[in-house]
Amino acid sequence: MLTKAWVRYIASYHQAHPGITEHALAHARHPDYGTAYEWLARAVPRPTGDVLDLACGSCPIQPLLYPRRYLGIDTSAAELAAAEAAGRGPVEIGDATAIPAQDGSFDVVVMSM
């Protein structure tokens, strides 16, 4: 169970450092598998179809998927602003306990963290 203090800490950290996870994981590269995002993208079936990206952050996986339709969900407005600034999205504020979509409306759900 996540404590309220931890949730507040994570929220404030991502508000102050949007895109930090994408930046950090871009430097963690395996010679055969690439970045964590490239590894995850390879696990998504092709054609990709409609993708829901939970806890999407700055949406670093979106350009690797070529989805028919994409929706990124995150609790951090700053992370979503970074995604939009990078030309990624659409994105919405939300979390896994209250997804703003109907059941069965996506073919694939990804979550990299």
Secondary structure, DSSP 8 states (H G I E B T S, - for coil): ---HHHHHHHHHHHHHSTTHHHHHHHT--BTTTBSHHHHHHHHS-SS--EEEEET-TT-TTHHHH--SEEEEEES-HHHHHHHHHTT---EEE--TTS-SS-TT--SEEE---
